[in-house]
Amino acid sequence: MKLPVSTHDLADRIFRSHRYFWIKLVRAAITSFLILVLSFFMIHSSGNPAQIFLGGEATPEMVAAFNVRWGLDRPLQIQFLSYLQQVAKGDLGNSLLRGEPVIDIFFTHLPATLSLMIPCALISITLGIALGFVAAMKKQTTIDHLMMIGSTIGYSLPNFFFGVLLIFIFSIVLGWLPSSGNETLAHYIMPVLTIVTADIAIFTRFSRSSFIDVYEHPYINNFKALGVSERRILLQEALPNASIALLSISGFYVGSLISGAIVTETIFSWPGIGSLLVSSMKARDFPLVQGLTLILGFSIVGVNLLVDILHGIIDPRIRKGGK
């Protein structure tokens, strides 16, 4: 006769069978909480925003009234607990400068950022993987060496330097392209080029290594000996096996794409999340900076969690390792 399984034993079995996913979920939750804590205290340690909003001639009474209005007169730990309760309810507060809810401001500027990031991601991933495959097929040849030199140069160019260089050449010297805004397709050329130059280099080098690793397996040589076409080997064998390695870089890539967008949007006065974050930091708009930092931080954590989960689903060996 089978003994009934206790609730404790059932919970233990569930945890053991999904240990890998639980560990990743807990790590993501801890990381998210640390982002919240660090962003709050680092932003508040930058000083009182009253002087910026009220001006240098503000009286002590005006500063005190400002602090009471926005709850800045309370002890910092009380402010943090209050903010924690707000975030738990999905409320990121109101902007000091605009007086609007932070979440509304975020969604107002989000389309401009997505219209820049999505094309950059598609171009970088597609072109980077294609170039990486060509470099892997031409390993140790002149083509491979030139591609690796080009990717090294592209990765080494800082976004802020390359963006300013493009503005100088194509806007100031030649006068061909607009240097700010996002009204027409011409406005996209330099910002997209600024971001994808480094990102294509990353995917080229990483995909090259992944394809070389796959193509060095004995079973690939067996396919070649049987007369299987290179295209079929690529689509049915190389890409699926290299996808696990390429998936590993996805979480890192999202972080680099967001940071690159922040710099690029600032350089080209792009009306997106990145330039909004920089301008709100200059104005010490605490709620807006905190809200944007949390959303961007949580987005990166969420993407990395998704990548880890997909890793565990695609490759059972990773899942069994539980790390």
MITI-724021 format. One line per 4 residues: number of its first residue (from 1); their letters; for each residue x, y, z of C-alpha. Coordinates in steps of 0.1 Angstrom, whole numbers, plus 5000, padded with zeros to 4 digits. Example, Ala and Ser with C-alpha at 12.3 -4.5 7.8 and 13.67 -1.06 7.14 Angstrom:
2
1 = AS = 5123:4955:5078  5137:4989:5071
// end
This chain:
323
1 = MKLP = 5000:5000:5000  5014:5034:4990  5018:5059:5018  5004:5094:5012
5 = VSTH = 5030:5119:5003  5033:5147:5029  5031:5184:5019  5068:5187:5029
9 = DLAD = 5079:5158:5008  5059:5171:4978  5074:5205:4981  5109:5190:4983
13 = RIFR = 5103:5169:4952  5091:5199:4933  5121:5219:4944  5146:5192:4935
17 = SHRY = 5131:5186:4901  5132:5223:4893  5161:5233:4914  5179:5250:4885
21 = FWIK = 5150:5273:4878  5143:5281:4914  5179:5291:4920  5178:5314:4889
25 = LVRA = 5145:5329:4901  5159:5336:4936  5191:5352:4922  5170:5374:4899
29 = AITS = 5148:5385:4928  5179:5393:4950  5195:5412:4922  5164:5432:4915
33 = FLIL = 5161:5441:4952  5198:5452:4953  5192:5474:4923  5163:5490:4941
37 = VLSF = 5183:5496:4973  5215:5509:4956  5197:5531:4932  5176:5547:4960
41 = FMIH = 5205:5555:4983  5230:5565:4956  5205:5590:4941  5196:5604:4975
45 = SSGN = 5233:5608:4985  5238:5632:4956  5222:5661:4976  5189:5679:4980
49 = PAQI = 5172:5688:4947  5156:5719:4963  5184:5743:4954  5182:5733:4917
53 = FLGG = 5144:5736:4915  5141:5767:4936  5173:5785:4926  5203:5798:4945
57 = EATP = 5182:5826:4961  5157:5803:4978  5152:5810:5015  5154:5783:5042
61 = EMVA = 5116:5785:5045  5112:5778:5008  5136:5748:5009  5118:5734:5040
65 = AFNV = 5084:5737:5023  5098:5720:4992  5111:5691:5014  5078:5687:5032
69 = RWGL = 5059:5687:4999  5080:5659:4985  5086:5640:5017  5123:5648:5017
73 = DRPL = 5122:5661:5053  5118:5626:5067  5147:5603:5078  5162:5585:5048
77 = QIQF = 5153:5550:5060  5116:5561:5064  5117:5575:5029  5131:5542:5016
81 = LSYL = 5104:5521:5034  5078:5544:5019  5093:5540:4985  5095:5503:4989
85 = QQVA = 5057:5502:4996  5050:5523:4966  5071:5501:4942  5053:5470:4956
89 = KGDL = 5020:5486:4945  5034:5494:4911  5036:5531:4919  5070:5548:4909
93 = GNSL = 5059:5582:4921  5056:5615:4903  5084:5635:4886  5095:5665:4906
97 = LRGE = 5101:5685:4874  5070:5675:4854  5045:5666:4881  5034:5636:4861
101 = PVID = 5035:5599:4871  5069:5583:4863  5054:5553:4846  5034:5576:4822
105 = IFFT = 5066:5596:4813  5084:5563:4807  5058:5550:4782  5057:5583:4765
109 = HLPA = 5094:5581:4756  5096:5543:4752  5085:5542:4715  5114:5565:4704
113 = TLSL = 5139:5542:4722  5123:5510:4708  5123:5525:4673  5161:5528:4677
117 = MIPC = 5169:5496:4696  5149:5472:4675  5166:5480:4641  5200:5480:4659
121 = ALIS = 5193:5446:4674  5181:5431:4641  5210:5445:4621  5236:5435:4647
125 = ITLG = 5224:5400:4653  5218:5391:4616  5249:5407:4602  5271:5397:4631
129 = IALG = 5262:5360:4629  5265:5360:4591  5300:5376:4592  5310:5352:4620
133 = FVAA = 5300:5323:4599  5320:5335:4569  5350:5341:4592  5347:5306:4606
137 = MKKQ = 5345:5291:4571  5376:5311:4561  5395:5305:4593  5432:5315:4592
141 = TTID = 5428:5332:4558  5432:5368:4548  5394:5373:4549  5393:5359:4584
145 = HLMM = 5422:5381:4596  5406:5413:4580  5373:5405:4597  5389:5401:4631
149 = IGST = 5409:5433:4627  5377:5451:4616  5357:5437:4646  5385:5447:4670
153 = IGYS = 5385:5483:4657  5347:5484:4658  5345:5471:4693  5372:5494:4705
157 = LPNF = 5355:5526:4693  5335:5542:4722  5300:5552:4713  5305:5588:4724
161 = FFGV = 5336:5592:4703  5322:5575:4672  5289:5594:4674  5306:5628:4677
165 = LLIF = 5330:5618:4648  5300:5610:4626  5283:5643:4635  5315:5662:4626
169 = IFSI = 5319:5645:4593  5284:5640:4580  5266:5670:4596  5292:5697:4601
173 = VLGW = 5317:5691:4573  5295:5675:4546  5261:5687:4557  5244:5654:4545
177 = LPSS = 5227:5642:4577  5207:5658:4605  5225:5657:4639  5195:5656:4662
181 = GNET = 5159:5644:4664  5141:5614:4650  5116:5629:4625  5128:5612:4593
185 = LAHY = 5147:5581:4582  5178:5603:4577  5178:5609:4614  5183:5572:4621
189 = IMPV = 5214:5567:4600  5241:5580:4623  5225:5568:4657  5220:5533:4642
193 = LTIV = 5255:5532:4628  5270:5544:4661  5253:5515:4680  5257:5487:4656
197 = TADI = 5294:5492:4648  5304:5478:4682  5275:5453:4685  5282:5437:4651
201 = AIFT = 5318:5433:4662  5307:5415:4693  5284:5391:4675  5310:5385:4647
205 = RFSR = 5337:5374:4671  5314:5354:4694  5296:5336:4665  5329:5329:4648
209 = SSFI = 5342:5311:4679  5309:5292:4683  5308:5280:4646  5345:5270:4648
213 = DVYE = 5338:5250:4679  5308:5232:4662  5326:5226:4629  5355:5209:4647
217 = HPYI = 5333:5181:4659  5338:5148:4641  5302:5144:4631  5304:5175:4609
221 = NNFK = 5332:5159:4590  5310:5128:4586  5283:5149:4570  5308:5165:4547
225 = ALGV = 5321:5130:4537  5286:5119:4529  5283:5149:4505  5258:5169:4526
229 = SERR = 5257:5205:4513  5273:5233:4533  5239:5251:4535  5222:5220:4550
233 = ILLQ = 5250:5216:4575  5247:5252:4585  5209:5253:4589  5204:5218:4604
237 = EALP = 5236:5213:4624  5258:5243:4629  5231:5270:4638  5211:5248:4662
241 = NASI = 5243:5237:4681  5258:5272:4681  5225:5287:4693  5232:5277:4729
245 = ALLS = 5265:5296:4729  5249:5326:4710  5221:5326:4735  5246:5331:4763
249 = ISGF = 5255:5365:4749  5219:5377:4747  5217:5389:4783  5249:5408:4780
253 = YVGS = 5239:5422:4747  5206:5437:4760  5226:5455:4788  5251:5468:4763
257 = LISG = 5223:5479:4739  5206:5498:4767  5238:5515:4778  5247:5523:4742
261 = AIVT = 5213:5537:4736  5217:5560:4766  5249:5574:4753  5237:5576:4717
265 = ETIF = 5204:5592:4725  5222:5619:4745  5247:5626:4717  5220:5629:4690
269 = SWPG = 5193:5645:4712  5171:5615:4706  5138:5619:4725  5140:5584:4742
273 = IGSL = 5145:5569:4776  5183:5574:4775  5183:5611:4770  5154:5614:4795
277 = LVSS = 5175:5596:4821  5205:5618:4816  5184:5651:4817  5166:5639:4849
281 = MKAR = 5199:5631:4866  5211:5666:4858  5180:5680:4874  5181:5657:4903
285 = DFPL = 5146:5646:4896  5148:5617:4922  5115:5599:4914  5121:5599:4877
289 = VQGL = 5157:5588:4880  5148:5560:4904  5119:5549:4883  5139:5548:4851
293 = TLIL = 5168:5530:4868  5145:5504:4882  5127:5497:4850  5159:5495:4830
297 = GFSI = 5176:5474:4857  5146:5450:4860  5145:5447:4822  5181:5435:4821
301 = VGVN = 5176:5411:4850  5144:5398:4833  5162:5392:4800  5190:5374:4818
305 = LLVD = 5165:5353:4837  5148:5344:4805  5181:5334:4789  5190:5312:4819
309 = ILHG = 5156:5295:4817  5160:5289:4779  5194:5275:4786  5180:5250:4811
313 = IIDP = 5152:5240:4787  5175:5236:4756  5204:5219:4774  5194:5194:4801
317 = RIRK = 5230:5191:4812  5229:5227:4824  5196:5221:4842  5210:5190:4860
321 = GGK = 5240:5210:4872  5216:5233:4890  5237:5264:4887
// end
